[in-house]
């Protein structure tokens, strides 16, 4: 007669298997109680698993847009801050030019201010964030603007000197510059000198930036420009005005040529300031569109999250009750096992 099925050892093994099963269920129940989500979503939801996977993918895609929008917003914010400084410097320089026109004796002050403004202007356009140049367009790893006053002379300064010599037959520091008439200077400023700052010459001697700005997809069906570049018209105009005063030999010119330079610089700075305002307004529009896109994304994420919660989340009260119930069952199983292990025929002989 076979007795193993009712032996003490068989009963002990049976309770051990029960404890193992209860402990596995307890682990799942504790996970559900702590996370508020089914321990095995696929097993619990069955055919509805595809639905929750799809919802989570949509949620993750929206979060990706949200994350990239944060980067784009930070870049635009820094760009706007930098442009604020550039605009303030241009307005201050305009005041310097007005004073220089009223008092030619202050030419040296204007020259010094122009050199300082050109230096700070170059530094502003070479602004970086995390090693990325924000005014380089898509060439973010390249410094956009070269230093004008450098040793050896920069390509821009050499081009300026060559243009002046070709126009007047002498260098800016030559004694004969005092003989340049106002009409001759106006012709130079509107002709050969202005050509130094057209798009082709600018990208040859001044700038390594790309004309193509960074574009960002801020939502599922919306892509916008989220940067500007150093090749934009107002930047070239400001560089033209600063260079005009700083390196044309202003102090050596006669009164007519002197006024021709000052008046032209005032005209160029005024136009550059207006263009700069328009540029900043365009970047501001991009900032507003990102903010609006983020608001829509947040609403969509909230709706998706509600659906996901309805599918995946457990009732916290039921989860707690389930954990407590399993703990009680496990304690009972251990107590029963202990009593079974103490059973012995010797106690009944």
VENVEN-V811107 format. One record per pair of residues at least 12 apart in sequence whose C-alpha atoms are under 10 Angstrom apart, sorted by sequence separation. I is the first residue (numbers start at 1). J is the second residue. D is the distance in Angstrom with one decimal. If there is no record, write none. Layout:
# VENVEN-V811107
{{I	J	D} {I	J	D}}
This chain:
# VENVEN-V811107
{{27	39	9.0} {28	40	8.2} {41	53	9.9} {97	109	9.6} {98	110	9.7} {128	140	8.9} {160	172	9.5} {168	180	7.8} {199	211	9.7} {213	225	6.3} {214	226	5.7} {215	227	7.5} {250	262	8.9} {96	109	8.0} {97	110	6.6} {128	141	9.4} {212	225	9.4} {213	226	7.3} {214	227	5.5} {245	258	9.8} {248	261	8.7} {25	39	10.0} {96	110	6.1} {97	111	9.8} {213	227	5.6} {214	228	7.6} {95	110	9.8} {96	111	9.6} {128	143	8.7} {212	227	9.3} {213	228	5.6} {214	229	9.1} {94	110	10.0} {97	113	9.6} {126	142	9.2} {127	143	8.6} {168	184	8.7} {212	228	8.4} {213	229	6.5} {245	261	7.3} {93	110	8.2} {96	113	7.7} {97	114	9.5} {126	143	5.9} {127	144	9.2} {167	184	9.0} {168	185	9.3} {211	228	8.5} {212	229	7.7} {244	261	7.2} {245	262	7.6} {96	114	9.0} {125	143	8.7} {126	144	6.0} {167	185	9.4} {210	228	9.6} {211	229	6.5} {244	262	8.7} {125	144	7.0} {126	145	6.3} {209	228	9.9} {210	229	6.9} {211	230	8.2} {212	231	9.6} {245	264	9.9} {93	113	7.3} {125	145	6.7} {126	146	8.8} {167	187	9.4} {168	188	8.9} {209	229	6.4} {210	230	8.1} {211	231	6.3} {241	261	9.2} {244	264	8.8} {245	265	7.4} {92	113	9.5} {93	114	7.4} {123	144	10.0} {124	145	9.5} {125	146	9.8} {167	188	6.9} {208	229	9.9} {209	230	6.1} {210	231	7.5} {211	232	7.9} {241	262	9.2} {244	265	6.9} {122	144	8.9} {123	145	8.3} {207	229	9.7} {208	230	8.5} {209	231	6.7} {243	265	9.4} {122	145	6.2} {123	146	9.4} {207	230	7.0} {208	231	8.8} {209	232	10.0} {241	264	8.0} {242	265	7.9} {90	114	10.0} {93	117	7.7} {121	145	9.5} {122	146	7.3} {123	147	8.7} {164	188	8.0} {167	191	9.7} {206	230	9.5} {207	231	7.0} {241	265	5.0} {92	117	9.5} {122	147	6.7} {163	188	8.8} {164	189	9.8} {167	192	7.7} {206	231	9.2} {240	265	8.1} {241	266	7.9} {121	147	10.0} {122	148	8.4} {166	192	9.0} {167	193	9.3} {241	267	8.9} {242	268	9.8} {89	116	10.0} {90	117	8.1} {203	230	9.5} {238	265	9.0} {241	268	6.2} {242	269	8.8} {89	117	6.9} {119	147	7.5} {163	191	10.0} {164	192	8.1} {202	230	9.7} {203	231	7.4} {237	265	9.4} {240	268	7.8} {241	269	6.3} {89	118	9.8} {118	147	8.9} {119	148	8.0} {163	192	6.3} {164	193	7.7} {202	231	7.5} {207	236	9.6} {239	268	9.8} {240	269	8.8} {241	270	10.0} {118	148	8.0} {119	149	8.4} {163	193	6.8} {206	236	9.2} {237	267	10.0} {238	268	7.3} {239	269	9.4} {86	117	9.0} {89	120	8.7} {90	121	9.3} {118	149	9.2} {200	231	10.0} {237	268	6.2} {238	269	6.1} {241	272	9.2} {89	121	8.3} {160	192	9.1} {161	193	10.0} {163	195	9.5} {199	231	7.3} {236	268	10.0} {237	269	6.9} {238	270	9.4} {240	272	9.9} {115	148	9.4} {160	193	7.2} {163	196	8.3} {198	231	9.5} {199	232	8.9} {206	239	9.4} {237	270	9.5} {238	271	9.2} {239	272	9.7} {86	120	8.4} {87	121	9.9} {115	149	8.6} {159	193	9.4} {197	231	9.8} {199	233	8.6} {202	236	7.5} {234	268	9.2} {237	271	8.0} {238	272	6.2} {85	120	9.4} {86	121	6.5} {198	233	8.8} {234	269	8.7} {237	272	5.7} {238	273	8.4} {85	121	8.9} {86	122	9.9} {160	196	7.3} {197	233	9.2} {234	270	10.0} {236	272	8.4} {237	273	9.1} {159	196	7.4} {199	236	8.5} {202	239	10.0} {234	271	7.8} {235	272	7.4} {83	121	9.8} {86	124	7.3} {197	235	9.7} {198	236	7.7} {233	271	9.8} {234	272	4.5} {235	273	9.6} {237	275	9.4} {238	276	9.7} {82	121	9.7} {85	124	8.1} {86	125	8.9} {197	236	6.0} {198	237	9.3} {233	272	7.6} {234	273	7.1} {237	276	9.9} {156	196	8.2} {196	236	9.6} {197	237	7.4} {234	274	8.2} {235	275	9.2} {83	124	8.1} {156	197	9.5} {197	238	9.9} {234	275	5.5} {235	276	8.0} {82	124	6.4} {83	125	8.9} {159	201	9.2} {194	236	10.0} {197	239	8.1} {198	240	9.9} {233	275	7.4} {234	276	5.5} {82	125	8.1} {194	237	9.2} {197	240	6.6} {232	275	9.3} {233	276	8.4} {234	277	9.2} {196	240	8.3} {232	276	9.1} {234	278	9.5} {79	124	9.5} {82	127	8.0} {156	201	8.9} {160	205	10.0} {195	240	10.0} {234	279	8.3} {79	125	9.3} {156	202	8.3} {159	205	7.6} {194	240	7.5} {233	279	9.4} {158	205	9.0} {193	240	8.4} {194	241	10.0} {232	279	8.7} {79	127	8.8} {156	204	8.5} {157	205	8.6} {78	127	9.0} {79	128	10.0} {155	204	8.3} {156	205	4.8} {157	206	9.3} {78	128	9.4} {155	205	5.1} {156	206	5.8} {193	243	9.9} {194	244	9.8} {78	129	8.6} {154	205	8.0} {155	206	7.3} {156	207	9.5} {189	240	9.7} {193	244	8.5} {228	279	8.4} {82	134	9.9} {154	206	8.7} {228	280	9.4} {75	128	9.8} {75	129	8.1} {228	282	9.6} {74	129	9.6} {79	134	7.0} {189	244	8.4} {227	282	10.0} {228	283	8.0} {78	134	8.3} {79	135	8.0} {226	282	9.8} {227	283	7.4} {75	132	9.8} {145	202	9.7} {148	205	9.5} {225	282	9.4} {226	283	7.1} {75	133	9.9} {76	134	8.8} {145	203	9.3} {148	206	8.0} {225	283	8.3} {226	284	9.8} {75	134	7.0} {144	203	9.5} {146	205	8.1} {147	206	8.2} {226	285	9.9} {227	286	9.1} {145	205	9.2} {146	206	5.7} {147	207	10.0} {226	286	6.5} {145	206	5.8} {146	207	6.6} {224	285	9.9} {225	286	7.1} {226	287	8.1} {144	206	8.1} {145	207	4.8} {146	208	8.2} {224	286	6.9} {225	287	10.0} {144	207	5.3} {145	208	6.5} {224	287	9.9} {143	207	8.4} {144	208	4.7} {145	209	7.5} {226	290	9.3} {142	207	9.8} {143	208	6.8} {144	209	4.6} {224	289	8.5} {142	208	6.9} {143	209	7.4} {144	210	8.3} {223	289	9.9} {224	290	8.9} {142	209	7.1} {222	289	9.3} {223	290	9.9} {141	209	9.6} {142	210	9.4} {185	253	9.6} {218	286	10.0} {222	290	9.6} {139	208	8.1} {140	209	8.1} {139	209	6.1} {140	210	8.8} {186	256	9.8} {136	207	8.8} {137	208	9.6} {138	209	7.9} {139	210	5.8} {177	248	9.7} {178	249	9.5} {182	253	9.3} {185	256	8.8} {186	257	7.7} {189	260	8.7} {218	289	8.4} {219	290	8.7} {222	293	8.6} {136	208	7.3} {137	209	6.0} {138	210	6.0} {139	211	9.2} {177	249	7.9} {178	250	9.6} {180	252	9.8} {181	253	8.6} {182	254	8.2} {184	256	9.9} {185	257	5.7} {189	261	7.7} {218	290	6.4} {136	209	4.2} {137	210	5.0} {138	211	8.1} {139	212	8.6} {140	213	9.9} {177	250	9.4} {178	251	9.1} {179	252	9.3} {180	253	7.0} {181	254	7.5} {182	255	8.0} {183	256	8.2} {184	257	7.8} {185	258	8.6} {186	259	9.7} {187	260	9.8} {188	261	10.0} {217	290	9.6} {218	291	9.5} {220	293	9.6} {135	209	7.1} {136	210	5.8} {137	211	6.3} {138	212	6.1} {139	213	8.9} {140	214	9.1} {173	247	9.3} {177	251	9.8} {178	252	5.6} {179	253	7.4} {180	254	7.3} {181	255	8.8} {182	256	4.6} {183	257	7.4} {185	259	9.6} {186	260	6.0} {190	264	8.8} {216	290	9.7} {218	292	9.7} {219	293	6.3} {134	209	9.8} {135	210	8.8} {136	211	8.2} {137	212	5.5} {138	213	5.6} {139	214	9.1} {172	247	7.6} {173	248	8.4} {174	249	8.8} {177	252	6.4} {178	253	4.5} {179	254	7.0} {180	255	10.0} {181	256	6.4} {182	257	3.9} {185	260	6.6} {186	261	7.5} {189	264	7.7} {218	293	6.6} {219	294	8.2} {133	209	9.3} {135	211	10.0} {136	212	8.8} {137	213	4.3} {138	214	5.4} {172	248	5.8} {173	249	6.0} {176	252	8.7} {177	253	6.0} {178	254	5.2} {180	256	8.7} {181	257	5.5} {182	258	7.4} {184	260	9.3} {185	261	7.3} {189	265	9.5} {218	294	8.1} {136	213	8.0} {137	214	5.8} {138	215	8.8} {171	248	9.1} {172	249	5.1} {173	250	9.4} {175	252	7.6} {176	253	9.1} {177	254	8.2} {178	255	9.0} {180	257	6.5} {181	258	9.1} {182	259	7.6} {183	260	8.0} {186	263	9.7} {219	296	8.8} {220	297	9.5} {135	213	8.7} {136	214	9.2} {137	215	9.5} {171	249	8.9} {172	250	8.6} {173	251	9.5} {174	252	8.6} {175	253	9.6} {178	256	10.0} {179	257	8.9} {180	258	9.6} {182	260	5.8} {186	264	8.0} {219	297	7.6} {134	213	9.7} {135	214	9.9} {173	252	7.6} {178	257	8.4} {181	260	9.2} {182	261	8.6} {185	264	10.0} {218	297	9.5} {134	214	9.4} {172	252	8.5} {177	257	9.4} {178	258	9.5} {172	253	9.5} {160	243	8.8} {160	244	9.5} {164	248	8.1} {144	229	8.2} {145	230	7.3} {144	230	6.5} {145	231	9.4} {157	243	8.8} {161	247	8.7} {144	231	8.8} {156	243	9.7} {160	247	8.3} {161	248	8.7} {137	225	10.0} {160	248	8.5} {137	226	9.6} {138	227	8.9} {140	229	9.9} {137	227	6.7} {138	228	9.4} {139	229	9.4} {157	247	8.4} {136	227	8.8} {137	228	6.1} {138	229	8.6} {148	239	9.6} {134	226	9.9} {135	227	7.2} {136	228	7.7} {137	229	4.8} {134	227	7.0} {135	228	5.9} {136	229	5.2} {137	230	7.8} {134	228	7.6} {135	229	4.3} {136	230	6.3} {137	231	8.9} {149	243	10.0} {134	229	7.5} {135	230	5.3} {136	231	8.5} {148	243	8.6} {133	229	9.6} {134	230	9.2} {135	231	8.7} {135	232	9.7} {149	246	9.9} {149	247	9.4} {125	229	8.5} {126	230	8.8} {125	230	6.5} {122	230	9.7} {125	235	8.7} {122	235	9.8} {121	235	8.8} {121	238	8.4} {122	239	8.6} {121	239	7.9} {118	238	8.4} {119	239	10.0} {117	238	9.5} {118	239	6.7} {121	242	9.2} {117	239	9.2} {118	240	9.6} {118	241	9.1} {119	242	9.5} {118	242	5.7} {114	239	9.6} {117	242	6.9} {118	243	7.3} {116	242	9.0} {117	243	9.7} {114	241	8.2} {115	242	6.9} {114	242	5.0} {115	243	7.7} {118	246	8.4} {113	242	8.7} {114	243	7.2} {117	246	9.5} {114	244	8.5} {115	245	8.2} {116	246	9.1} {111	242	8.6} {114	245	6.1} {115	246	5.4} {110	242	9.6} {111	243	9.3} {113	245	8.9} {114	246	5.3} {115	247	8.4} {111	244	9.2} {112	245	8.9} {113	246	8.1} {114	247	9.0} {111	245	5.6} {112	246	7.1} {110	245	7.0} {111	246	4.8} {110	246	7.8} {111	247	7.9} {108	245	9.7} {111	248	9.4} {107	245	8.8} {108	246	9.4} {111	249	9.0} {107	246	10.0} {111	250	7.6} {110	250	9.1} {111	251	8.5} {110	251	9.8} {72	214	9.3} {107	249	10.0} {108	250	8.3} {72	215	9.1} {107	250	6.9} {108	251	6.9} {72	216	7.3} {107	251	6.0} {71	216	9.8} {72	217	9.7} {106	251	9.2} {107	252	9.7} {72	218	8.7} {104	250	9.7} {105	251	8.6} {69	216	7.9} {79	226	9.6} {80	227	9.8} {94	241	9.9} {104	251	8.6} {68	216	7.9} {69	217	8.3} {70	218	9.8} {79	227	7.5} {90	238	7.5} {93	241	9.5} {97	245	9.1} {68	217	8.3} {69	218	6.0} {76	225	9.9} {79	228	8.1} {86	235	9.2} {93	242	8.7} {68	218	7.5} {69	219	8.9} {76	226	6.3} {65	216	9.4} {67	218	9.6} {68	219	9.9} {75	226	7.5} {76	227	6.4} {87	238	9.8} {90	241	9.6} {104	255	8.0} {107	258	9.0} {65	217	7.4} {66	218	7.7} {74	226	9.9} {75	227	7.3} {76	228	9.0} {86	238	9.2} {90	242	9.3} {110	262	9.6} {65	218	5.8} {66	219	8.4} {72	225	9.4} {73	226	7.9} {64	218	9.5} {65	219	6.1} {72	226	6.1} {73	227	9.9} {104	258	8.0} {64	219	9.5} {65	220	8.1} {71	226	9.8} {72	227	8.3} {104	259	8.5} {107	262	9.6} {62	218	9.6} {62	219	7.7} {69	226	9.6} {101	258	8.6} {102	259	9.7} {61	219	9.5} {62	220	8.2} {100	258	9.7} {101	259	6.7} {104	262	9.6} {61	220	8.9} {100	259	9.1} {101	260	9.8} {101	261	9.6} {101	262	6.3} {100	262	7.5} {101	263	7.7} {100	263	10.0} {97	261	10.0} {98	262	8.2} {97	262	6.5} {98	263	8.9} {101	266	9.5} {97	263	8.3} {97	265	7.6} {98	266	7.7} {97	266	6.5} {96	266	9.7} {94	265	8.5} {95	266	9.2} {93	265	9.8} {94	266	6.3} {97	269	9.6} {93	266	9.0} {94	267	9.4} {94	268	9.8} {94	269	6.8} {93	269	8.3} {94	270	7.6} {91	269	8.1} {90	269	6.7} {91	270	8.4} {94	273	9.7} {90	270	8.5} {87	269	10.0} {90	272	8.4} {91	273	7.5} {90	273	6.9} {87	272	9.0} {88	273	9.3} {87	273	6.5} {90	276	9.9} {86	273	9.3} {87	274	9.5} {87	276	7.2} {86	276	8.9} {87	277	8.1} {84	276	9.4} {83	276	7.9} {84	277	9.4} {87	280	9.9} {83	277	9.1} {83	279	9.2} {84	280	8.6} {83	280	7.3} {80	279	9.7} {81	280	9.9} {80	280	6.7} {79	280	8.8} {80	281	9.5} {80	283	7.6} {76	280	9.8} {79	283	8.5} {80	284	8.0} {77	283	9.1} {76	283	6.9} {77	284	9.0} {80	287	10.0} {76	284	8.2} {76	286	8.2} {77	287	8.1} {76	287	6.9} {73	286	8.8} {74	287	9.7} {72	286	9.5} {73	287	6.5} {72	287	8.6} {73	288	9.7} {73	290	7.3} {69	287	9.7} {72	290	8.3} {73	291	8.5} {70	290	8.9} {69	290	6.6} {70	291	9.7} {69	291	8.6} {66	290	9.3} {69	293	8.8} {70	294	9.2} {69	294	7.6} {66	293	8.7} {67	294	9.8} {65	293	9.1} {66	294	6.4} {65	294	8.4} {66	295	9.7} {63	294	9.8} {66	297	7.2} {62	294	9.4} {65	297	8.1} {66	298	8.4} {62	296	9.9} {63	297	8.0} {62	297	6.3} {63	298	8.8} {62	298	8.4} {59	297	9.4} {62	300	8.0} {63	301	7.9} {62	301	6.9} {61	301	9.7} {59	300	8.2} {60	301	8.9} {58	300	9.3} {59	301	5.8} {58	301	8.4} {59	302	9.0} {59	303	9.5} {56	301	9.7} {59	304	6.5} {55	301	9.7} {58	304	7.8} {59	305	7.5} {55	303	10.0} {56	304	7.8} {55	304	6.3} {56	305	8.2} {59	308	9.5} {54	304	10.0} {55	305	8.1} {56	307	9.7} {52	304	9.6} {55	307	7.7} {56	308	7.3} {55	308	6.7} {54	308	9.7} {52	307	8.1} {53	308	9.0} {51	307	9.6} {52	308	6.0} {51	308	8.8} {52	309	9.3} {52	310	9.7} {52	311	6.9} {51	311	8.7} {52	312	7.7} {49	311	8.7} {48	311	8.1} {49	312	9.1} {48	312	9.9} {45	311	7.7} {44	311	9.8} {45	312	7.9} {44	312	8.7} {41	311	8.9} {42	312	9.5} {37	308	10.0} {41	312	6.5} {37	309	8.1} {40	312	9.4} {41	313	9.2} {36	309	9.1} {38	311	9.3} {39	312	9.3} {37	311	9.2} {38	312	5.9} {39	313	9.6} {37	312	5.6} {38	313	6.1} {39	314	9.4} {36	312	8.5} {37	313	4.2} {38	314	6.1} {36	313	5.5} {37	314	5.4} {38	315	9.7} {35	313	8.6} {36	314	5.5} {37	315	8.7} {35	314	9.0} {36	315	7.3} {37	316	9.2} {33	313	10.0} {36	316	6.4} {32	313	8.4} {33	314	8.0} {35	316	9.4} {38	319	9.6} {32	314	6.9} {33	315	8.6} {34	316	8.8} {37	319	9.6} {32	315	9.1} {33	316	6.2} {36	319	8.1} {32	316	8.2} {33	317	8.5} {33	318	8.6} {34	319	8.9} {32	318	9.9} {33	319	5.1} {34	320	9.2} {32	319	6.5} {33	320	6.0} {31	319	9.2} {32	320	8.8} {33	321	9.4} {29	318	9.8} {30	319	7.7} {33	322	8.9} {29	319	6.4} {30	320	8.0} {32	322	9.8} {33	323	7.8} {28	319	9.9} {29	320	8.0} {32	323	9.3} {29	321	9.4} {30	322	8.7} {31	323	9.6} {29	322	6.6} {30	323	6.2} {29	323	5.6} {30	324	9.5} {28	323	9.0} {29	324	9.4} {26	322	8.3} {27	323	8.7} {30	326	9.9} {25	322	9.4} {26	323	6.2} {29	326	8.5} {25	323	8.7} {26	324	9.0} {26	325	9.2} {27	326	9.8} {26	326	6.0} {25	326	7.6} {26	327	7.3} {24	326	10.0} {23	326	7.9} {22	326	6.5} {23	327	8.5} {26	330	9.0} {22	327	8.4} {23	329	9.7} {19	326	9.9} {22	329	7.5} {23	330	7.3} {22	330	6.4} {21	330	9.5} {19	329	8.5} {20	330	9.0} {18	329	9.5} {19	330	6.0} {22	333	9.2} {18	330	8.5} {19	331	9.1} {19	332	9.5} {19	333	6.4} {15	330	9.9} {18	333	7.6} {19	334	7.6} {18	334	10.0} {16	333	8.1} {15	333	6.5} {16	334	8.5} {19	337	9.6} {15	334	8.2} {15	336	7.9} {16	337	7.8} {15	337	6.5} {14	337	9.5} {12	336	8.9} {13	337	9.1} {11	336	10.0} {12	337	6.1} {15	340	9.5} {11	337	8.5} {12	338	9.0} {12	339	9.8} {12	340	6.7} {11	340	7.8} {12	341	7.3} {11	341	9.6} {9	340	8.8} {8	340	6.9} {9	341	8.5} {8	341	7.7} {8	342	9.8} {8	343	7.6} {8	344	8.6}}
